[in-house]
Amino acid sequence: MLHSVAFKGKHFSTFREQKLAKSKSAFVCTDCGADYTKWQGQCTACNAWNTLSEIRLSPAAASRKSKSSGYAGAVSSGQKLSEIDVAEEPRTSSGFAELDRVFGGGMVLGSAVLIGGEPGAGKSTLLLQMMCELAKTEKALYVTGEESPQQIALRAKRLGLPTEHLSVMAETSLDAIMATLEKDAPKILVVDSIQVVYREDIASAPGSVSQVRECAAELVRFSKQRGTILILVGHVTKEGSLAGPKVLEHMIDCSLLLESSDDSRYRMLRSRKNRFGAVNELGVFAMTDTGMKEVGNPSAIFLSRNENTSSGSIVTSVWEGSRPLLVEIQALADANQYQNPRRVVVGLEANRLAMLVAVLHRHAGIAVGDQDIFLNVVGGVRITETGADLPAILAILSSMREREIPRDLIAFGEVGLAGELRPVSNGQERLREAAKQGFSRAVVPYANRPQTAIKGMKVIAAKTLVEAVEVI
């Protein structure tokens, strides 16, 4: 009986050691990055359904995760804020003024950047142009997992880029990539794309949550330790968001999205996260036969209006990152033949249009319930701020009454639910940009009236929506 108990105790101890040696699993939400010990249909953090994906934890990571006590190893103490060196981080120019603007003045050494975009937007073309120029003065490495070195060389030759200094590596294994990085120690590294890189010790396919998470963490760790500028290329989903777990956006320092439309050769690079610059900064590029060309004056492009004026068109000034951008808003109001009027919006928020229509009816006495309203921002620009409220209403009224808005007039301002005009940020800079583009009149909220006169610009300040409509 004693031998049996001893045998069972030994067997149980061996089974327990084998169970601890096995890798454990965790389930991570691909939308918000929350992790769970078991699978469930809904993420309780962001309330999204069917977004949990399984990741494999290594035995070391699993044992650390299960410990309730502290970690073994060297103990470090905190540092007072007054003792920290606050010298500005040196920046490296990318060779593109528009790209440096989105980065916040240039790339910071040791930073990790994630660039996403739809297939064919021009991510690889833009990065190849940048790397070929930077390789003249800095040690640069371009790691591609989706194209062969011959394809990269043919593209560089077609674009007329200097190819004497840039090193190209076609590899998808993270171990091989890390070995090359330890040997060559490049100052600038591009990985195109992170979805095809894999670790051999993780039992999942490339592009899965666990592979993307662990591979990106290893590359970011190398970037921070060696001071290497790391640029990761990411795919986007059909909804337009970056593929992979949201925790990937928390690990990197700068998240950029290259936006494009099927009927336009212009590309807009927007900053969604930047620890070293402004968020929502916008850089405009044009896709040409010789690659991506930066657009220094994007307002002139979006204001290429017809010579013949028409009703339902007005120009507004929106604030993108750290500069104003002039765009044209067009509206079409047509008599509705059915019971339910249509509300079609492109470039603006549809719910905000419904609110503006209600304010227009309640406080201005103008009913549009029997009208189909179509609203569009010319040039494929997406406006996310509230400064486009007033011009959207004026464009709708212009189309309804078939009365043209003067071509030299610009308007901006937020419309409140009480019918008041609320100020927007950087009103002075918006007016200066409009005057530089040849506009001589502006309708703005009363709080945005300039303190000093702007040469060549007559500013009309209104306190309510009714006052602004009467001015027009």
C-alpha positions in Angstrom: 0.0 0.0 0.0 2.9 2.4 0.8 4.6 1.6 -2.4 1.4 2.3 -4.3 1.0 5.7 -2.6 4.6 6.5 -3.3 4.2 5.5 -7.0 1.1 7.6 -7.3 2.8 10.6 -5.7 5.8 10.3 -8.0 3.4 9.8 -11.0 1.4 12.9 -10.0 4.6 15.0 -9.5 5.9 14.0 -13.0 2.6 14.7 -14.6 2.5 18.2 -12.9 6.0 19.0 -14.2 5.1 18.0 -17.7 1.9 20.1 -17.5 3.9 23.1 -16.4 6.4 22.6 -19.2 3.7 22.8 -21.8 2.9 26.2 -23.3 -0.2 27.8 -22.2 -2.8 29.8 -24.2 -4.4 33.1 -23.8 -7.2 34.8 -25.8 -6.7 38.4 -27.0 -9.3 40.7 -28.5 -8.2 41.9 -31.9 -10.1 45.2 -31.4 -9.0 46.5 -28.0 -6.2 44.1 -27.0 -7.9 42.8 -23.8 -6.8 39.3 -22.9 -8.7 36.4 -21.3 -7.9 33.0 -19.9 -10.6 31.2 -22.0 -12.5 31.9 -25.1 -15.9 33.7 -25.0 -18.2 35.1 -27.6 -18.1 38.7 -26.6 -15.2 40.9 -25.3 -16.4 42.5 -22.1 -14.0 45.4 -22.5 -15.1 46.8 -25.9 -18.4 44.7 -26.3 -17.3 43.4 -29.7 -18.4 40.0 -30.8 -16.2 37.1 -32.1 -13.0 39.1 -31.8 -11.1 36.8 -29.4 -8.1 35.0 -31.0 -5.9 32.4 -29.3 -2.2 33.1 -28.7 0.4 30.7 -27.4 2.5 31.7 -24.4 6.0 30.2 -24.0 6.6 28.2 -20.8 8.7 31.0 -19.4 6.1 33.6 -20.1 3.3 31.3 -18.8 5.1 30.7 -15.5 5.8 34.4 -15.0 2.1 35.1 -15.7 1.0 32.6 -13.1 3.2 33.9 -10.3 1.6 36.1 -7.8 4.8 37.2 -6.1 7.5 39.5 -7.5 10.0 38.8 -10.3 13.5 37.7 -9.6 16.4 39.7 -10.9 18.1 43.0 -10.5 16.2 45.7 -8.6 16.1 49.2 -10.0 14.9 52.4 -8.3 12.9 55.2 -9.8 14.3 58.5 -11.0 13.1 62.0 -10.2 11.7 64.0 -13.0 14.1 66.9 -12.2 17.1 64.6 -12.8 16.0 63.4 -16.2 17.7 64.9 -19.2 15.1 66.7 -21.3 17.3 67.5 -24.3 15.4 67.3 -27.6 15.7 64.0 -29.4 17.8 64.3 -32.6 15.7 63.8 -35.7 16.5 62.3 -39.1 14.9 63.8 -42.2 13.2 61.4 -44.5 13.9 63.5 -47.6 10.1 64.4 -48.0 8.9 67.6 -46.3 5.4 66.2 -46.2 6.5 63.0 -44.6 8.7 64.9 -42.0 5.6 67.0 -41.2 3.6 63.9 -40.4 6.5 62.5 -38.3 6.5 65.8 -36.3 9.7 67.3 -37.8 11.6 64.1 -38.8 12.2 60.6 -37.5 13.5 60.1 -34.0 16.3 57.6 -33.4 15.0 54.4 -31.6 11.4 55.1 -32.6 9.0 52.4 -34.0 6.6 53.5 -36.8 3.7 51.5 -38.2 2.5 52.5 -41.7 -0.8 50.9 -42.9 -2.9 51.3 -46.1 -4.9 49.5 -48.7 -3.1 47.4 -51.3 -1.8 49.7 -54.1 -1.9 52.8 -52.0 1.8 53.3 -52.4 3.3 52.2 -49.1 6.2 50.2 -50.5 6.9 52.8 -53.2 7.1 55.7 -50.7 9.3 53.7 -48.3 11.6 52.5 -51.2 12.1 56.1 -52.3 12.9 57.2 -48.8 15.3 54.4 -48.1 17.2 54.8 -51.3 17.9 58.5 -50.4 18.7 57.8 -46.7 21.1 55.0 -47.6 23.5 57.5 -49.1 24.3 58.8 -45.6 22.9 56.1 -43.2 23.2 52.4 -43.0 19.8 51.2 -44.1 18.2 47.7 -44.5 14.9 46.9 -46.4 13.4 43.6 -45.3 10.7 42.4 -47.7 8.6 39.3 -47.2 6.2 39.8 -50.0 8.4 40.6 -52.9 11.7 39.2 -54.3 14.9 41.3 -54.4 14.6 41.3 -58.2 11.2 42.9 -58.0 12.5 45.6 -55.6 15.4 46.3 -58.0 13.1 46.5 -61.0 10.9 49.0 -59.2 13.8 51.1 -58.1 15.2 51.2 -61.7 11.8 52.2 -63.1 11.6 55.0 -60.6 15.1 56.2 -61.3 16.3 55.7 -57.7 19.9 55.4 -56.6 20.5 51.7 -55.7 24.2 51.7 -54.8 23.9 51.9 -51.0 20.6 50.3 -50.0 20.7 46.7 -48.7 17.7 44.5 -49.5 16.8 41.2 -47.7 14.0 38.8 -48.7 13.2 36.9 -45.5 10.2 36.1 -43.4 11.8 34.2 -40.5 12.3 36.4 -37.5 15.3 34.5 -36.3 17.1 35.1 -39.6 16.1 38.7 -39.5 17.4 39.2 -36.0 20.7 37.5 -36.8 21.2 39.9 -39.7 20.3 42.9 -37.5 22.8 41.8 -34.8 25.5 41.5 -37.5 24.9 44.6 -39.6 23.3 46.9 -37.0 21.4 49.2 -39.4 20.3 52.7 -38.4 17.1 52.5 -40.4 15.1 49.3 -40.8 11.9 48.7 -42.9 10.0 45.4 -42.5 7.4 45.0 -45.3 5.2 43.6 -43.9 4.9 42.5 -40.3 2.0 40.2 -41.2 4.3 37.8 -43.1 7.0 37.6 -40.4 6.9 34.5 -38.1 8.7 32.9 -35.2 9.4 29.2 -35.4 8.7 28.6 -31.7 5.1 29.8 -32.0 2.7 27.2 -33.3 0.5 29.4 -35.4 0.4 30.7 -39.0 2.1 34.0 -40.0 -0.3 36.9 -39.6 -2.1 35.5 -36.6 -2.5 37.5 -33.4 0.3 35.7 -31.6 2.8 35.9 -34.5 2.2 39.6 -35.1 2.3 40.4 -31.4 5.5 38.5 -30.6 7.4 39.4 -33.8 6.6 43.1 -33.4 7.6 43.1 -29.8 11.0 41.6 -30.6 11.7 44.1 -33.4 10.6 47.0 -31.2 12.9 45.8 -28.4 15.8 45.7 -30.7 15.0 49.2 -32.0 14.9 50.7 -28.5 18.1 49.0 -27.4 20.2 49.9 -30.5 18.6 53.3 -31.4 17.4 52.0 -34.8 14.6 53.7 -36.6 12.1 50.9 -37.2 9.3 51.1 -39.8 6.7 48.4 -39.9 4.3 48.0 -42.8 0.9 46.7 -41.9 -2.1 45.4 -43.8 -5.6 46.8 -43.4 -8.9 45.0 -43.0 -12.0 45.5 -45.1 -13.2 48.0 -42.6 -10.1 50.1 -43.1 -8.4 49.5 -39.8 -5.0 48.0 -39.3 -5.0 44.2 -39.2 -3.7 42.5 -36.1 -4.2 43.1 -32.3 -4.7 46.6 -31.0 -1.8 46.0 -28.7 0.4 46.5 -31.7 -0.5 50.1 -31.8 0.3 50.5 -28.2 3.8 49.1 -28.7 4.8 51.5 -31.5 5.5 55.2 -31.2 3.9 56.4 -34.4 0.9 55.0 -36.3 0.4 56.3 -39.9 -2.3 55.4 -42.4 -1.9 56.0 -46.1 -5.4 56.8 -47.6 -6.3 56.6 -51.2 -9.3 56.5 -53.5 -9.8 54.5 -56.7 -10.5 57.6 -58.8 -7.7 59.9 -57.6 -4.0 59.9 -57.9 -3.6 61.8 -54.7 -2.6 60.0 -51.5 -3.1 61.3 -47.9 -0.8 60.2 -45.1 -2.5 60.7 -41.8 -1.0 60.4 -38.3 -3.3 58.6 -35.9 -0.8 58.3 -33.1 2.5 60.1 -32.6 4.5 60.4 -29.4 6.9 62.9 -31.0 4.4 65.2 -32.9 0.8 66.2 -33.6 -2.0 63.7 -34.0 -4.1 63.8 -37.1 -1.3 65.5 -39.0 -1.9 65.2 -42.8 0.6 64.9 -45.6 -0.5 64.9 -49.2 1.3 63.0 -52.0 0.6 62.5 -55.7 1.3 59.1 -57.4 3.1 59.7 -60.7 5.1 57.6 -63.2 8.3 58.4 -61.3 6.9 57.5 -57.8 5.3 59.5 -55.0 5.7 63.3 -55.3 4.8 65.5 -52.3 2.2 68.2 -52.7 3.4 71.4 -51.0 0.1 73.4 -51.4 -2.8 70.9 -51.0 -5.4 73.7 -50.7 -4.8 74.6 -54.3 -5.5 71.1 -55.4 -8.8 70.7 -53.6 -10.0 74.1 -54.8 -9.8 73.4 -58.5 -13.3 74.7 -59.1 -15.1 75.2 -62.4 -15.2 78.6 -63.9 -19.0 78.6 -64.0 -20.4 79.0 -60.5 -23.3 76.9 -59.4 -25.5 76.7 -56.4 -24.8 74.3 -53.5 -21.1 74.9 -53.4 -19.0 76.6 -50.7 -15.4 76.6 -49.5 -14.4 76.0 -45.9 -11.2 75.8 -43.9 -10.6 72.7 -41.9 -7.7 72.2 -39.4 -5.5 69.1 -40.2 -2.8 68.5 -37.6 -0.8 71.7 -37.6 -2.0 73.6 -40.7 -5.3 74.7 -42.3 -6.6 73.1 -45.4 -9.2 74.6 -47.7 -11.8 72.2 -49.2 -15.0 72.6 -51.1 -18.3 71.2 -49.8 -21.1 70.5 -52.3 -24.7 69.9 -51.5 -27.7 68.9 -53.6 -31.3 69.2 -52.4 -33.9 67.6 -54.5 -37.7 67.1 -54.0 -38.4 63.7 -52.5 -40.8 61.5 -54.5 -41.3 59.0 -51.6 -42.2 59.2 -48.0 -38.7 58.7 -46.6 -36.2 61.4 -47.7 -32.6 60.3 -48.4 -29.6 61.6 -46.6 -26.4 60.6 -48.4 -23.1 62.0 -47.0 -19.5 61.5 -48.3 -16.6 62.9 -46.3 -18.7 64.0 -43.3 -20.5 62.2 -40.5 -24.1 61.2 -41.4 -25.4 61.6 -37.9 -24.1 65.2 -37.8 -26.0 66.0 -41.0 -29.3 64.8 -39.3 -28.6 67.1 -36.4 -27.9 70.1 -38.6 -31.1 69.5 -40.5 -33.0 69.5 -37.2 -31.3 72.7 -36.1 -32.1 74.4 -39.4 -35.8 73.6 -39.1 -36.1 74.5 -35.4 -34.2 77.7 -35.2 -34.2 79.0 -38.8 -37.7 78.0 -39.7 -36.5 76.2 -42.9 -38.0 72.7 -43.3 -36.1 70.2 -45.5 -38.2 67.1 -44.6 -39.5 66.8 -48.1 -36.0 67.1 -49.7 -33.4 64.4 -50.6 -30.1 65.8 -49.4 -26.7 64.7 -50.8 -23.6 66.2 -49.3 -20.0 65.6 -50.6 -16.5 66.9 -49.7 -14.6 67.3 -53.0 -11.3 65.6 -53.4 -12.0 62.6 -51.2 -11.1 64.5 -48.0 -12.7 63.2 -44.8 -13.7 66.0 -42.3 -13.9 64.9 -38.7 -14.1 68.3 -37.0 -17.1 70.5 -36.2 -15.9 73.5 -38.2 -17.7 72.3 -41.3 -21.2 72.7 -39.7 -21.9 76.2 -40.9 -20.7 75.7 -44.5 -22.7 72.5 -44.8 -25.9 74.3 -43.9 -25.1 77.2 -46.2 -24.5 74.7 -49.1 -27.8 73.0 -48.5 -29.7 76.3 -48.4 -27.9 77.4 -51.6 -29.0 74.3 -53.4 -32.6 74.5 -52.1 -33.0 78.2 -53.2 -30.9 77.8 -56.3 -28.9 80.9 -55.3 -25.1 80.9 -55.8 -22.7 81.6 -53.0 -20.0 84.2 -54.0 -16.8 82.5 -55.1 -14.7 84.8 -52.9 -16.5 83.8 -49.7 -15.4 81.2 -47.2 -17.2 80.1 -44.0 -16.5 77.9 -41.0 -17.9 77.4 -37.5 -19.7 74.9 -35.3 -23.5 75.0 -35.0 -24.9 74.2 -31.6 -28.3 72.7 -30.8 -29.6 76.0 -29.6 -28.8 77.6 -33.0 -25.8 79.4 -31.8 -22.4 79.6 -33.6 -19.6 78.2 -31.5 -15.9 79.0 -32.2 -13.4 76.6 -33.6 -9.7 76.3 -32.9 -7.0 78.3 -34.9 -9.5 80.7 -36.5 -6.8 83.3 -37.2 -4.7 80.8 -39.1 -7.6 79.6 -41.1 -8.4 83.2 -42.2 -4.8 83.8 -43.2 -4.8 80.7 -45.3 -8.0 81.8 -47.0 -6.6 85.2 -47.7 -3.5 83.7 -49.2 -5.6 81.6 -51.6 -7.5 84.7 -52.8 -10.6 84.8 -50.7 -11.8 88.3 -49.7 -14.8 87.6 -47.5 -15.5 85.2 -44.6 -18.4 84.3 -42.4 -17.2 83.0 -39.0 -18.5 82.7 -35.4 -18.4 85.9 -33.4 -15.8 84.5 -31.0 -13.5 83.8 -34.0 -13.4 87.3 -35.2 -9.7 88.4 -35.7 -8.2 90.8 -33.2 -6.2 92.5 -35.9 -7.3 93.1 -39.4 -6.2 90.7 -42.1 -5.1 92.3 -45.3 -7.5 91.8 -48.2 -10.0 90.0 -46.0 -13.4 91.2 -44.8 -14.6 89.1 -41.9 -18.3 88.9 -41.0 -18.9 87.6 -37.5 -22.2 86.1 -36.6 -23.5 84.9 -33.2 -26.4 82.7 -34.4 -27.2 80.6 -37.4 -30.0 83.0 -38.4 -27.6 85.9 -38.6 -25.2 83.9 -40.8 -28.1 82.9 -43.1 -29.3 86.5 -43.4 -25.7 87.6 -44.3 -25.5 85.1 -47.1 
